[in-house]
Amino acid sequence: MNRTFYTFLLVLISMYSKSQITLNETMGTVSGNTLISTHQNNGGFTQGQWNYTGNADVRATSVSPGGGANIFITMGPGQFFRLDGLSGTGCTALDLQFRIWKNGGAGNSLTITEFLVQTSSDGINFTDINWGGHTLGSAWIQTGILSIPVNTIAIRFTQPVTPDQQVRIDDMTITGTGPCTEPSLPVTFIDFIVKKSEKKLDLEFSTGSEVNNDYFAIERSAEGINFVEIGRIKGLGNTNFQHRYRFRDETPLIGENYYRIKQYDYDGKYMYSNIQTEYINHTGNGVKININDAEIWIFSDVENYELLLYNSAGQLMAKEKVMSGFQTFDIMYLKPGAYFLTITDKEKVTVQKFVKI
């Protein structure tokens, strides 16, 4: 049975009358553990104007009082769940409320510094809000009503450290005190696909209408968290006709490639598309990598290359200029968690994910 997952609730209040706009997000059903990006790409979310990202996943176990699936965030630094595309246009106040679950006994509290609830007005910089913490045992609790800025466009739930509990998020409500107005979409995305073309990747997406559309920024990521712009496509400005756009990534990453479209209005406002992925196999000699808990072993027939090591939060942990031949790098100092090793030479970029135990 489906459960309504409230992602956005606007309450319009005028001096003489009150009306209410409710936008419900139905999580649908999942047959097993499902990535957030996969669930959205498969149409699991119904509110097309919102974009859901994160390295958490969607599960139907340990259900909340509302029933159905929930967002499951495992124990590990850098784990997060994020919503983009919110709007409090015209509101004089915005309030947030949600349910949260943790495992562990009552003595194992989950503090506001172990699990962060953050808001952003620009999609880049985030500010913590005090959500109260969780001091009970393995149970769902509902937070109090939390005041958030009216210019909030993104909300993020994240673990900056390794806590001793797993966390689940569900039953979120955002209430706006009027006179709020329902945001209109500058661009309606019809589809977005990525296709292989030999050693290149072709991106195609269609729009059904465009209002004050300046351009599209094509963004790519190696792990689905940290995106960089790799190209731009000029928009049509204003049109009610369907249009198809194409972009070729001439130098995709070796391994997984995550793509999203960032659409910009003439006034600088922006919105995101869904995320699409495609995998590129490594077929040449190039760089060979072996990783254990103590060392990274690299053999390369490339004359010279650059090695970059990132943690799951996107922080640069190491940077080395390396010559050809056999090299070893000590990683005993790294804390347990997920890491991304990026090796760049003149012809390609190789990205390999590994987990330090």
N, C-alpha and C positions, 0 to 999 in steps of 0.2 A: 504494500500500500504506500503510495507516494506521500511525502510529507512536505508541507509548505515551509520553505526556508526563507524567512523574510529578510531581504537584503536592503530594501529601501522603502520608507514610509514617509510620505509628505503630508503634513496636515496644514491646510490652507485656512487661515483665520483672518477675516476682515472685521471691520468695525461693526458691521451690521449682521453678518451671517458667517457660518462656518461650513466648510466643505472639506473633503478628504480624498486624497489620491493614494492608493495603495498599490505598489508594484511588488508582486510576489515572485520569489525565486523557488521553483520546485526542483529539488535535487534529483528527482527521479529514482531509478533503481540502479544498483551496481551488482554484478554477479560475483565480484571479488574486489580486492584492493585496486583502485583505479587512480592514476595520476590526475591532478587537477586539470592540466593542459589537455590530456586525452579526453577527459569527461566533457570539457567545453568544446573541443574540436568535434566530438561526436554528437553535439547538440544536447548534452546533459543539462546545461543551464538554459533557461528560457528567456532571460532578460538580455537581449543582444547588445544593449548599450553598455552593459557592465563587462569588464574584463577581469577574469580570475586567473591568478598566477600563483606559483609557489612550488616548493619541493616537498610539501606535505601531500597527502592523498585523501581520497574519498572512500569511506568505509561504512558498512551497515551494521557493524558490531557495536556493543555498548551503547545502545540507542538512547537518545535523550527523551524527556517526557513528551516531546512532540513527535517522536517516532521517526523511522526512516534513517537515511544516511547522515553522516556528519563529517567534518574535516578532522583528520587525525594527524597530529604532529608528534613525531617520535622524539626520543631523547637525543639531542645533538645540537651543537652550536650552528647557527645559520639556517635552521629549519624555520620555514615561514609560510604564511597564507596571506594573500593580498587581494584587495578589491580596488579597481580603478573605475572612474567614470561617474562617481557620485557628484551631486550638485545640490547646493542649498541656495540657489538663486532667489533673491528676494526675502529669504528667511531672516528673522531676527534672532533665532536660536536654533541649535541642532542638538539633539540628545541621542546617545547610543546606549543600547542594552543588548546583552547576549548571554547565553548559557555556556559554561565552561566545565569540563570534567578533567580530573587528574587521577592517576592511580597512586597507590601507596597509602599508608595509614594516616591517622589524624596528626601524628607527630611530624610527618613529612609535609611541611607547608610549601606552597608554591607562591613565592613572593613576586612583587611587581617589578623587581629587577631580574628575576630568573625567567620571567615570561613577560615580554613587552607588548603593550597595545599602543599603537602609534597612529597619528594622523599626519597628512601632508596637504599643503595647499598648492604645490607645484609638481608633485610626483617624484621629486628628487630628495628634498630635505624632509625628515620626519621628526615629530615631537612626541615624547612619551606622555601618556595620560595615566592617571592613577585609577586603576580598575578595581583595587581593593584587595587582591590576592585571594588565595584558596587555602583554607586551613583544615577542612574536613577530610574524611577518608576518601576512598574511591567512590565519588558521587558527583552528580550533576548539581551545580548551583547556578542561580541567576544573579548576575551582577546588579548593582543599583543603577539608577539612571545617571549616565555619565555625560556631562556637557562637553561638546567638541566644537571647534571653530566653524562658523557658518560657511567659510570658504574652503572647507575640506573637499578634496577631489579623490583622495585615496586613503584607505585604512589598511594597516598591516599588523599582523600578529606574528611575533617572532621570538625565537630563543637565542639570546646573545651568548649564553653560557650553557654548560651541560648540567641540567637539573637532574633530580633523582626520580622524576615522574614523567610519564607520557601525558599528552594534553589533547583534548578534543574541544572543538568549537561548534556551536549550533545555535539555532533560533535567534538570529540577530534582527534587531529592529532599530531603524533610525527615524526619529520623529522631528519634523521641522515645524516651528511655530511661525505663522505667516506674517505678511502675505507671500507665501512661497509660490513659485511657479514651476511647473514640470519642465525640465530641460528638453529642448528640441535637439535632435541629432543633426550635426552639420553634414555628415556623410552616412549613408546606409551601405554597409558592406553586404554583398550578396554571397560571394564565395572567396576563398583564398586557398590556393594549392601550390605545392612545390614539387617539381618533377626533375629527374635526372636527365642530363644530356651529355653523354660521355663523362668527362671529368668535371663538368660544370653543373650548376643547378639553376633551373628556370623557375621564377616566381610569377604567378599570375593571380590577379584578383579583379573582381568586378564591383562597381558601385551602381546603385539604383537611382540615386539622386545626390546632388552636392549643393551645399549652401555656403558661400564665402570660403570655399576650399582653396587654400594657397598651394600646398604641396604635400606629398607623402614622403616620409623618411623611412628607408628600408633599414631595419635593425637586425643584427645577428648576434647569437650567443653560443658559446660552447657547452654551457650547462643549463641554460634556461633561466638564469638569474641575472647575470650582468650582460647587458646588451650594448653594442656599439653600432653607430650608424655607418653603413657601407655604401649608401647611395641615396639619390633623391629622384622623384618623379613629379613633374609639374602637374597640379590639379587643374580642373576645368572652371573653377570659380563657382558659377551657378548654373545648374542644369537639372532638368527632370528626366533626362534620358539615361538609359543604361550605358555604361562605358567600361571597357576592359583594359587593364593596364598590365604591362609585362616588364620584368627586370631580370637580367642574367647575372648571377654571381660567378664571375670568372675564376675566382680562387677560393672555393669553399674550404672549410676546415676538414682535415682528415678525422673521421669519426662522426659524431652527432653534430648536426647543424640545426639550431633553433632560430626561427625567423618570426618577426612581427612587423606590422605596418603602423607607423606613428603618423597620424593625419593632423596637419596644422591648419588652423584658420588664419585669415589675414590679420587678426588681432593677437596672434600668438597662442591662442588656446589650442589644445590638442586632445586627441583620443586615440586609443589603441585598438587594433584588430585582435582576433584570436592568434594564438601561437601555432605555427606549423613546424614540423621537423622532417629531416631527411638525413640519411646516413651515407657517408662516403668511405669506401674501403681504401686502405693503404696498399698499393700494388707494386711499389718499387722497392729497391734496396734501402736507400736513404738511412733512416734512423731506426735502430732496434733498441727497445726499452725493456728492462726487467726491474721490478720493484718488489722489495720485501720490507719488513718493519724497520730495518736498520739502515738500508742503503737503496739508492737508485743507481742501477748500472745502465750505462748508455754506450752503444757502439754506433758510430756514424761514419759513412764514407763521404759526407758533405764536408767541404773545406772548413767552414766555420758556421756556427749557428748560435742562437740566443735561447737560453733556458729561463722560463718564468714559472714560478710555483705559487699558486693561489690557494687559499682556504675556501670553504664553502660559502663564506660571506663575501668573497671577492677581494679580500685583502692580499696584497703581494707579500709573500713570505720569503722568497729568494729570487735573485736575478743574477745570471752568470753568462759570460761570453765564453763559448767552448770551441775548441779546435777539433778537427777530425780525429778518429781513433777511439780508444776505450777510455771511459771516464767513470768514476764513482762519486756519489754525493751522499753525505751523511744526512739522514733524516731522523735520527734518534731523538733530537730535540723537539720534534713536532708532537703536539698533543693529539690524542685519538680523535678521529673525525675524517670527513671526506676532503680530498684535495684534488686540484686539477694541475697537471703538468703540461705546459705549453712549450713546444719547441718550434722555433721559426728559422727558416733558412731563406735563400733567395727565391725558391720556387714554390714553397708550400708552408702551411702551418699544421703541425700535428698536435692534437690535444688528447691526453689520456687521463681518465679519472681513476683514482685509487683511494682506498680507505685505510687509514693508519689505525691499527688495533691497539 
